[in-house]
Amino acid sequence: MPREHPATVSPEEVRRTLRDLESRRSYQRRSYQRQSQTVRVPHDEILRVLHDMDRQRAEDRTRRREAQYQYAAHTQPPATPSKRPREEQALPTPPPTQPRRSPKRESCARNDNTGP
């Protein structure tokens, strides 16, 4: 039967009641989990379930690829990259910042020729 007028309850009492109910529920969950025992499953059944999971994953992957292919067929193909080799696409090397010096090999060769 519905009440004619609502009951007045303080917010603190509502919080306390909810906290108590939540702690009871969590305690019941923990006690239920403790009671559960390990279950023995035949090796054949494990293999069958793993095979089914692999098959389902492969089917899902196939469906996604087909959907992606159908979506890509309706859109414009991406612009093709340049056909030039990578060397031509690379930026040029900057000019040297120091004045040009002769290679060390040439200077060593001159010193050897001037010997005794």
C-alpha positions, 0 to 999 in steps of 0.5 A: 500500500502506498503511503499518503505522505513521504517519509523524511530521512536525513541524507546522512542516514541514507548514506550510512544505509547504502554503505552498510548494504554495499559492505554486506553485498561485497562480503557475500561476493567474497564468501561466494568466491571462496566457496567455488572450487576448481573444475576439471575440464577434459583436454579435448574440450579445451582444445575444441573451445580454443579452436572455436575461438580461433575460428570466430576470430578469423571470421570476424577479421574476414568480415571486417576486411570485407567491410573495409574493402567495400568502404574503400571501393566507394571512396576515391583511391589515395593519390599515388606517391611519386615514382622517383627514387628516394635519392631524387626525393631527398633534400640537397646537402647544404654547402660547407660552412668552412673554407675549403681545405686540401685533403690530408692525404695530399699534404702527407704525400707532399711531406713524404716527397720532400724528405732526405 
